[in-house]
Amino acid sequence: MPIIKQTDIPFLPLRGMLVFPKMVLHIDVGRERSMAALEQSLLEDSKVFLGSQRDIAVEKPEREDLYDIGTLAEVKQTVKLPNGTMRVLIEGIGRARLEALHEGTGYDTVDIEVLDEEEEKDLEQEALMRTLLEQFKKYSKLSKKVTAETFESVSDITEAGRLADMVAANLPLKVAGKQEVLEILDVNERLEWLISRLLNEQEVLGLEKKINERVKEAMERTQKEFYLREQMKAIQTELGDSDGKGGEVAELREQILEADMPNHIMSVALRELDRYERLPAAAAESGVIRSYIDWLLVLPWTDATEDRLDINRAERILDRDHTGLESVKERVLEYLAVRQMTKSLRGPILCLSGPPGVGKTSLARSIAESLGRKFVRISLGGVRDESEIRGHRRTYVGAMPGRIIQGMKKAGTINPVFLLDEIDKMSNDFRGDPSSAMLEVLDPEQNHDFSDHYIEEPYDLSNVLFIATANDLGSIPGPLRDRMEIITIAGYTELEKQEIARNHLYPKQLEEHGLTKSQLRITDEAILHIIRFYTREAGVRSLERQFASIARKAVKRIVSGKNKRVTVNPKTVEEMLGKPKFRYGMAERENQIGVATGLAYTTVGGDTLQIEVALSEGKGKLILTGKLGDVMKESAQTALSYVRSHAGELGIDPAFIDETDIHIHVPEGAVPKDGPSAGITIATALVSALTKKPVRREVGMTGEITLRGRVLPIGGLKEKTLSAHRAGLTTLIIPADNERDIDDIPDSVREDLTFHLVHSAAEVLAHALKEA
């Protein structure tokens, strides 16, 4: 390729465009130095060098701002425009390499090397030209930018270099792409580059066509749906239903979009709404879908109350609402303290265990108030269907969510205090095991995506503070019990009951019966008299009923005009409540032979049991009555075997084994009784009956006995001790291993009792029997 050098050629820099050789086109020029260069070229030989800028923002380009290869062109015509710019008709002559740029006084000049192309046609070049034309033809059919006339003019070109330049000029290439073509000096290489580019452009245009077809189809479908909806509205209007289902659907759609629910839940709701819209109003499934959408809308998905983590305030609320229960209140305050420190502790699963009437439910309500959370209570008593917890599947008639989701709807927030009342009363049958369903609810590792059969979408329960209540932990399955932190509420002492009655029960009954303190006055002595002679319970529910009975009688007297005010004291209690129901004081009025007082633990708290032994002539037969359970029967047999094997040591004639029938009875025969802790009581009553030594009437005892006479530890010592204190006992015999449990007993009770810690039955007998 011959090279011709030229110097001092006027220079016209181009921004955002490029001129190929043999091209003729108009260019608008606005820069003063560029217009001066054009005018100078007309004064000489009309030659001008066209070089493209790398950056169009540069106003006065330097050498490094320009590409190396440009186009030598001839100025054919110039026209001054009214706006001060110049329009020039220009024709490209050939490629040229920029050697130097000179800055003149009015315009710039360049030194260039003109690169003259030599056409040497061969078979390869001929094949490349044909391929290029064939691909350009295919491209022109796909592209709307290349007209048939343009293709015809290009196909008439016989020079390979010019053909390549003309094809490149008609491709949608950016300046950098066209510059790349301009800089390819080898003609065959230029042809190959363009063929490759044309193939790529055809593929892009094919994809664009498919995309446009899909968009067009979607638009047509949307327009069709809009048209059909408008037709439906018109039909509904003709039928007299001005709003129709369309108005309802539009309202529901707006509610869904405005609801603060997760994106995946919103997509489910919108999908179901589309199904609802397509179904006839009379279709059975239409009502099911509508109910489902309503549930998705009313459930709280993100709304939460802000926790009030003020420990002092919480302590004041708990003390105000509850007397005693120090260990429970301490645990709640510990939870608040940790929550305040970490800001991220998940709610623990607390289980308040204790007899009825000790304030388990009201304590949970106070916890909610102290936290500033919403409170929700559901009762699980008698629940035996798994769907009560997990909900019914929507295929069933009358399907609805389970009680957990219903409770969350009632709360309206994602972090309420949720009370699962009477969790020990759940049972199972052929409809499933609800306690197994509760495992997912109460497991912090699983309940962040709790699955309800009705809702079907995962629901987050991890922010809920669950509190369960139970009377009997023994009836709760092991896996479920393992997920809960058990807090035992044994019951109230006599002093605590007085405080509760004075500060809570009495004012409450006054308010419920429309009385004032001046109209009904109950003295402290009367309160104590009611506690001792009219109630015998661990809680205060029965005590509250006695106060309600007094209030009703007082209202009757005031309304009838008999009294303007009523005062209740120990002397008038019997007039209001009738004869005393219980005997306060010693379990027995005098020491008895063959009768021992045992301590029992029941689902309603502690209680005392009188175990009686009667001897009669016979053949060594053992009779057990009193509706005893298997464990208690075995304890009686163990106690008898101990007495038989130690008869000599105990001063008992061994012949009684074959000559005496033994009848062991536990009064209140209609009440079921079971457990091993009556072992030493039965043994004591047996020895008393056989030795004719009376049992001390002030002594109560509890403990399991072995064949060797060892005394094993028992449970529920606090509850049993409180019952002994209520019954008026002053001395308790307990297993030595239960010494650690004495600290749980209130100080006011411990001060009135004497504890004997024993290891063997011999020690029990030494403390319990009175020498004849």
LODODREN-130812 format. One record per residue (C-alpha): residue in one letter; x, y, z. Coordinates in steps of 0.05 Angstrom, whole numbers, plus 32768, in hexadecimal, padded with zeros to 4 digits. Layout:
residues N
AXYZ/...
end
This chain:
residues 772
M800080008000/P802380407FE8/I80288079801A/I802380C28006/K803680F7803A/Q8013813B803B/T801E81758069/D7FF881B28082/I7FB481958071/P7F7B81BC8093/F7F5E819180CB/L7F14818780DB/P7F098160811D/L7EC88138811F/R7E9F812A815D/G7E7380EC8160/M7E7A80DB8116/L7EA980BF80E2/V7EB080C48096/F7EC58088806C/P7EEA8090802A/K7EBD80987FEC/M7E8480B18019/V7E6080F18009/L7E3981138042/H7E2681558062/I7E47816B80A2/D7E3281A680CF/V7E6F81CA80EB/G7E6981FA8126/R7EAF82048143/E7ED282438129/R7F158221811E/S7EF381EA80F7/M7ECE821C80CB/A7F0F824180BF/A7F31820080AA/L7EFA81F38077/E7F008239805A/Q7F4C82318054/S7F4381EE8030/L7F1682107FFD/L7F4C82447FF0/E7F7F820D7FE2/D7F6D81C97FC3/S7F2D81BB7FEC/K7F5081838012/V7F42817A805C/F7F548144808E/L7F1A812780B7/G7F2E810880FA/S7EFE80EE812F/Q7F0681018179/R7F0B80CB81AE/D7EE280F781DE/I7EAB812381C0/A7EAC815181FE/V7EF1816D81EC/E7EE881B281CC/K7F2F81BA81B2/P7F4E817581A6/E7F98816881AE/R7FBF8131818A/E7FB080FC81C0/D7F65810C81BA/L7F6380F48172/Y7F6480AF8151/D7FA2809F8127/I7F7C808E80E7/G7F4D80C080C6/T7F3280D38081/L7F4E8102804D/A7F128125802E/E7EFF81597FFA/V7ED18193800A/K7E9C81977FD4/Q7E7081CF7FED/T7E6581FB802A/V7E2882228040/K7E2482548079/L7DE6824880A4/P7DBE827F80C8/N7DD28265810C/G7E1C827380FD/T7E30822B80EE/M7E48820F80AB/R7E2C81D58084/V7E5F81B38058/L7E58817D8023/I7E9581518027/E7EAF81138003/G7EE180E18020/I7F1F80D57FF6/G7F4680A1801C/R7F63808A805F/A7F9B80B2807D/R7FC780AB80BB/L7FCF80E880E7/E801980F880F0/A8019813C8111/L7FE881728128/H7FFB81BC8121/E7FD581F38144/G7FCD82308116/T7FB482758124/G7F6E826A810B/Y7F6B821F80FC/D7F9381DF8105/T7FBB81BA80D0/V7FD5817380CE/D800C814A80AE/I7FF081098094/E800280CA806E/V7FCD80B88039/L7FC3806C8038/D7FB0805A7FF0/E7F8E80157FEA/E7FA27FE77FB2/E7F6C7FB97F99/E7F887F737F8C/K7F4D7F467F83/D7F547EFC7F8E/L7F237EC27F99/E7F237ECA7FE5/Q7F127F147FDF/E7EDB7F057FAD/A7EBD7ED27FDD/L7EC17F038016/M7E9E7F387FEE/R7E657F097FDB/T7E5D7EF18022/L7E5D7F39803B/L7E267F4C8009/E7DFD7F0F801A/Q7E007F1D8065/F7DF27F678058/K7DB57F538031/K7D9B7F28806A/Y7DA97F61809A/S7D847F94806E/K7D467F67806F/L7D477F6380BB/S7D597FAC80C6/K7D2A7FE580B6/K7D64801680B1/V7D807FFB806F/T7D53800A8034/A7D507FE27FF4/E7D6F801C7FCE/T7DAA801E7FFE/F7DB67FD37FF5/E7DB27FD97FA9/S7DE680117FA9/V7E157FEA7FD6/S7E0E7FAA7FAD/D7E247FD07F6E/I7E697FDE7F8D/T7EA07FB37F6F/E7EDC7FCB7F98/A7EE67FA37FD7/G7F007FDC8003/R7EC9800C7FEF/L7E947FD47FF9/A7EAD7FC8803F/D7EAB8012804F/M7E65801B8035/V7E4B7FDF805C/A7E6C7FF9809B/A7E4D803E8090/N7E07801E8090/L7E107FF480CE/P7DF9800D8113/L7E418014812C/K7E598046815E/V7E928075814D/A7EC48046816E/G7EAB800C8144/K7EAE80338103/Q7EF3804C8116/E7F088003811E/V7EF17FF580D7/L7F15803480BE/E7F56801C80DE/I7F547FD780BE/L7F817FE48081/D7F807F9C8067/V7F427F96803B/N7F367F4B8045/E7F3C7F538090/R7F0B7F8D808D/L7ED97F628066/E7EDF7F298099/W7ED47F5980D3/L7E947F7480B3/I7E797F2E80A3/S7E827F1B80EC/R7E607F5B8102/L7E267F5180D3/L7E1A7F0A80EE/N7E197F278134/E7DE97F5E8120/Q7DBA7F2C80FF/E7DB77F03813F/V7DA97F428168/L7D727F578138/G7D537F11813C/L7D517F158188/E7D347F5C8184/K7CFD7F418156/K7CEB7F098186/I7CEA7F3A81C1/N7CBE7F6A819A/E7C8F7F328189/R7C8A7F1D81D2/V7C7E7F6581E8/K7C497F6E81B2/E7C277F2D81C6/A7C277F42820F/M7C0B7F8681FD/E7BD57F6681D3/R7BC27F38820C/T7BBF7F72823C/Q7B947F9A820C/K7B687F5D8203/E7B607F54824F/F7B507F9E8256/Y7B1C7F99821F/L7AFC7F5C823F/R7AFB7F7E8283/E7AD97FBA8265/Q7AA67F8B8245/M7A9B7F698287/K7A8F7FAC82A9/A7A5D7FBE8273/I7A387F7C827C/Q7A377F8582C8/T7A1C7FCB82C0/E79E47FB18292/L79D37F7D82C7/G79CE7FB382FC/D7A0F7FA2831F/S7A327FE48316/D7A717FD3833D/G7A737F888331/K7AAE7F5C8341/G7ADD7F8C831D/G7AD67FC28352/E7AE17F908389/V7B1F7F738367/A7B3B7FB9835B/E7B317FCA83A4/L7B527F8983BA/R7B8C7F95838B/E7B987FDA83A7/Q7B967FBE83EE/I7BC97F8883DD/L7BF87FBA83BD/E7BF37FE983F8/A7BF97FB1842C/D7C3D7FAC844D/M7C497F63843D/P7C877F3E8422/N7C8F7F3B83D7/H7C837EF083D2/I7C427EF683FA/M7C2C7F3083CE/S7C387F07838F/V7C0F7ECE83AD/A7BD67EFE83BE/L7BD67F1D8378/R7BD77ED88358/E7B9B7EC28381/L7B787F048371/D7B807EF68326/R7B617EB18331/Y7B287ED18359/E7B1B7F038322/R7B157ECD82EC/L7AE57EA28315/P7A9A7EAC8312/A7A7D7EC98352/A7A517E8B835B/A7A8D7E5B8359/A7A9A7E38839B/E7AE57E468396/S7AD87E91838F/G7AC67E9883D8/V7B017E6E83EE/I7B327E9983C8/R7B127ED983E2/S7B187EC1842A/Y7B617EAE841E/I7B727EF48402/D7B4F7F14843E/W7B7B7EEB846D/L7BBA7EFF8449/L7BA57F48844F/V7B937F488499/L7BD07F2084B2/P7C097F4A84CE/W7C487F3F84A4/T7C767F7784BA/D7C507FA284ED/A7C707F9E8532/T7C6A7FC28574/E7CA97FE08593/D7CBE7FBD85D2/R7CC07FE78612/L7D007FCD8631/D7CFB7FF58672/I7D0A7FC286A8/N7CF47FEF86E1/R7CB17FFC86C0/A7CA77FB286B3/E7CB77FA286FB/R7C837FD58713/I7C4E7FB686E7/L7C5D7F6F86FD/D7C5D7F838747/R7C1D7FAA873E/D7BF77F70871E/H7C147F358744/T7C257F28878D/G7C5B7EF48797/L7C747ECC875B/E7CB97EE98765/S7CDE7EB4873C/V7CAF7EBD8701/K7CB57F098701/E7D007F038708/R7D037ED786C9/V7CDA7F0986A1/L7D067F4386B7/E7D447F1A86A3/Y7D267F11865E/L7D1A7F5C8657/A7D617F6B866E/V7D807F3C863B/R7D527F578605/Q7D687F9F8615/M7DB17F8A8614/T7DB17F6285D3/K7D787F8385AC/S7D707F418585/L7D5D7F0A85B6/R7D267EDD859C/G7CEC7ED485CA/P7CF37E9885F9/I7CBB7E668601/L7CA47E6D8649/C7C767E3A8669/L7C547E4F86A9/S7C427E1086CF/G7C177E0E870C/P7BD27DFF8729/P7B947E268712/G7B887E6B872E/V7BD17E7E873C/G7BD17EB58707/K7BF37E9586CB/T7BC87EB78697/S7BC77EFB86B9/L7C137EF786C0/A7C1A7EEE8675/R7BED7F2A866A/S7C197F548698/I7C577F3E8671/A7C377F588631/E7C267F9A8652/S7C6D7FA2866E/L7C8A7F968628/G7C577FC38606/R7C427F8985D9/K7BFD7F7285C2/F7BE17F3785EA/V7BC07EFA85CA/R7BA47EBE85EE/I7B8D7E7C85D0/S7B737E4285F9/L7B8D7DFD85E7/G7B617DD78618/G7B407D9C85F3/V7B647DA985B1/R7B6F7D668590/D7B717D778546/E7BB37D8A8526/S7B8F7DBA84F6/E7B7C7DE48533/I7BC57DF78535/R7BDB7DF284EC/G7B997E0584CC/H7B6E7DE18498/R7B827DD98450/R7B587E048421/T7B3B7DC783FF/Y7B0D7DBD843B/V7ACA7DDE8442/G7ACD7E138479/A7B1A7E128479/M7B3C7E4684A4/P7B817E5384C1/G7B987E348502/R7B947E568546/I7BDB7E708541/I7BCD7E978501/Q7B8A7EAD851C/G7BAD7EC8855A/M7BDF7EEE852F/K7BA57F0E850A/K7B867F22854C/A7BC87F3F8564/G7BD47F698525/T7C1F7F688532/I7C577F368526/N7C727F39856D/P7C397F30859F/V7C3A7F0B85E1/F7C177ECB85CE/L7BF87EA28607/L7BED7E5885FA/D7BBD7E498633/E7BB57E02864F/I7BEA7DE48621/D7BE87DA5864B/K7B9F7D998639/M7BAD7D8985F0/S7BA17D4185DA/N7BA57D19859A/D7B787CEB8572/F7B6E7CD3852B/R7B6E7D1C8512/G7BB87D268525/D7BE37D3B855E/P7BDE7D86856C/S7C187D83859E/S7C467D6E8564/A7C2E7DAA853C/M7C3F7DD68577/L7C887DBF8572/E7C927DEA8535/V7C6F7E268555/L7C9A7E248594/D7CDE7E148574/P7D067E558569/E7D2E7E318533/Q7CEF7E20850A/N7CB97E538519/H7CD77E8A84EC/D7CB37E6784B2/F7C767E4784D3/S7C4A7E2484A1/D7BFF7E2984A7/H7BD77DFA847A/Y7BA67E318468/I7BD67E6A845B/E7C097E3B843A/E7C3E7E708439/P7C737E728472/Y7C637EA184AB/D7C977EBD84DB/L7C887EB08525/S7CCF7EBC853D/N7CBE7F00855A/V7C847EE68585/L7C8E7EDD85D0/F7C6A7E9C85DE/I7C527E8D8625/A7C307E4C8634/T7C0A7E388673/A7C007DF2868F/N7BE47DD286CD/D7C057D8E86C5/L7C497D8986A2/G7C447D3D86A3/S7C107D3D866C/I7C3B7D67863C/P7C637D3C860A/G7CAE7D3D8616/P7CC37D5E85D3/L7C917D9685DE/R7CA57DA08626/D7CEF7DA28611/R7CE17DE085E7/M7CC77E098621/E7CE77E29865E/I7CBE7E118699/I7CAF7E4386D0/T7C897E24870A/I7C567E4B8732/A7C477E218770/G7C117E4C878F/Y7C087E8387C3/T7C147E85880D/E7BDF7E9C883D/L7C007EE18843/E7C047EE887F7/K7BBA7ED587F0/Q7BA97F0B8822/E7BD07F3E87F9/I7BB07F2787B8/A7B6A7F2987D6/R7B747F6F87F3/N7B957F8F87B6/H7B767F6A877B/L7B3A7F3D8789/Y7B147F6C87B8/P7B1A7FAB878B/K7B097F81874D/Q7AC97F66876B/L7AB57FAB8783/E7ABB7FC6873C/E7A977F8B871B/H7A5C7F91874B/G7A577FDD874A/L7A6B7FE68792/T7A98801787B6/K7AC6800A87F1/S7A968030881E/Q7A5C8003880A/L7A817FC18814/R7ABB7FBA8844/I7ADF7F788851/T7B0F7F7A888B/D7B557F5A8888/E7B3F7F2988BE/A7B037F148894/I7B307F098857/L7B5E7EDB8880/H7B207EB7889C/I7B077EAA8854/I7B4B7E91883E/R7B507E608878/F7B0A7E45887E/Y7AEA7E4D8838/T7B237E3E8807/R7B5A7E0B8803/E7B7F7E1487C1/A7BC27E2787A4/G7BA67E62877D/V7B717E96878B/R7B397E85875B/S7B0C7E678791/L7B1D7EA187BE/E7B057ED28788/R7AC37EAC8783/Q7AB97EB587CE/F7AC47F0087C7/A7A937F01878C/S7A5F7EDD87B7/I7A687F1187EF/A7A617F4A87BD/R7A217F2E87A0/K7A017F2787E5/A7A187F6D87F7/V79F97F8987B7/K79B77F6687C6/R79B57F83880C/I79C57FCA87F4/V79947FC887BA/S795C7FAC87E6/G79687FE48818/K797B7FB78853/N79C07FD68858/K79E28014883D/R7A267FF58849/V7A3F7FAF8858/T7A7B7F9E8884/V7A967F588884/N7ABF7F3F88BF/P7AD07EF988D8/K7A8E7EF688FF/T7A637F0788C2/V7A877EDD888F/E7A5E7E9F88A0/E7A1F7EC98896/M7A367EDA884F/L7A577E99883A/G7A377E638864/K7A597E318891/P7AA57E2A888A/K7AB87DF88854/F7AFC7DE58870/R7B1B7DDB88B4/Y7B587E0688BF/G7B8E7DEC88ED/M7BAA7DA788F9/A7B9C7D7188C7/E7B867D468902/R7B6D7D5F8945/E7B937D29896B/N7BC97CF5895E/Q7BAD7CB8893A/I7BC47C708934/G7BC97C5688ED/V7BBC7C9B88CE/A7BF57CC488AF/T7BF27D06888A/G7C147D058845/L7C227D3E8816/A7C0C7D3887CD/Y7C157D60878E/T7BDA7D66875E/T7BCB7D8E8720/V7BA87DC2874C/G7BE37DC9877C/G7BF87DA787BB/D7BC97D8187EA/T7BCA7D578829/L7BB47D0E882B/Q7B9F7CE68867/I7BB77C9E885E/E7B927C6D888A/V7BA57C26889C/A7B757BF388BC/L7B897BAE88D4/S7B5C7B7188DA/E7B657B2788E5/G7B737B0388A4/K7BA87AE2887A/G7BD67B1C8869/K7BAC7B3A8831/L7BBA7B82881B/I7B7E7BAC8807/L7B887BF087E5/T7B4E7C2187DC/G7B467C6B87CB/K7B4C7C68877F/L7B987C608781/G7BC37C5F8742/D7BF37C288731/V7C307C4E874B/M7C0F7C5C878E/K7BF97C138795/E7C417BFE8789/S7C587C3087BF/A7C277C0F87F0/Q7C427BC987DF/T7C8A7BE387E7/A7C7A7C02882A/L7C5A7BC18842/S7C967B98882B/Y7CC47BC78851/V7C9B7BC08890/R7C997B74888A/S7CE47B6F887E/H7CF47B9D88BA/A7CBD7B8588E9/G7CEE7B70891E/E7D127BB2891F/L7CD07BD88922/G7CB57BAF895C/I7C7F7B8D8933/D7C6C7B44893B/P7C817B2288F9/A7C447AF588FE/F7C187B2E88E5/I7C2D7B1B889F/D7C017ADC88A0/E7BCD7AF188D3/T7BB97B3888C2/D7B957B578886/I7BAC7B9E8878/H7B7D7BD2885A/I7B9C7C138841/H7B6B7C4B882F/V7B757C928816/P7B367CBC8822/E7B117CE187EC/G7B0A7CA087C6/A7AEC7CC08788/V7B2C7CE8877B/P7B637CC38754/K7BA67CC28778/D7BE97CAB875F/G7C347CB68769/P7C6E7C998791/S7C757CD087C5/A7C437CB087F5/G7C737C778804/I7C8C7C8E8848/T7C467CA5885D/I7C2A7C5F884F/A7C647C3F8874/T7C5A7C6D88B0/A7C0F7C5E88B3/L7C1D7C1388AE/V7C517C1488E6/S7C227C3F8911/A7BE97C0E8908/L7C147BD08916/T7C397BEE8952/K7BFD7C15896E/K7C287C548970/P7C027C93895C/V7C1B7CC18924/R7C297D098938/R7BEE7D33891F/E7C1A7D70890E/V7C477D4788E0/G7C417D438894/M7C707D1A8868/T7C827D0B8820/G7CB57CDD8801/E7CBE7C9D87D9/I7CD37C5E87FF/T7CFD7C2487E7/L7CFE7BDB87FF/R7D3C7BEB8827/G7D1B7C258848/R7D3F7C5D8823/V7D197C9E8818/L7D1E7CB987D1/P7D127D0187BC/I7CD07D1A87A0/G7CB77D548776/G7C887D8E8785/L7CA37D9C87CA/K7C8F7DE587C8/E7C477DD587B6/K7C437D9F87EB/T7C607DCC8820/L7C2D7E038811/S7BF57DD08818/A7C127DB8885B/H7C157E008873/R7BCC7E0B885D/A7BB87DCD8883/G7BD97DE588C3/L7C127DB288C7/T7C517DCA88EA/T7C837D9288DD/L7C967D74889A/I7CBF7D36888C/I7CDF7D398848/P7D187D138824/A7D5D7D2E8832/D7D6A7D3487E8/N7D337D6987E4/E7D597D998811/R7D6A7DC387D4/D7D207DD087C7/I7D147DF0880B/D7D307E3287F1/D7CF67E3887C1/I7CC37E3987FA/P7CAE7E80880F/D7CCD7E9A884F/S7C8A7EA58870/V7C7A7E5B8868/R7CBE7E41887D/E7CBC7E6888BE/D7C7D7E4388D3/L7C977DFD88C2/T7CCC7DCC88DD/F7CED7DA088A8/H7D0B7D5C88B7/L7D397D438880/V7D3C7CF7887F/H7D637CC2885B/S7D3F7C848874/A7CFB7C6B888A/A7D177C6188D1/E7D237CAC88D6/V7CDC7CB988BD/L7CBE7C8D88F2/A7CE97CAD8928/H7CCD7CF28918/A7C857CDD8907/L7C717CAB893D/K7C617CBE8984/E7C767C8D89B9/A7C397C6D89D9/
end
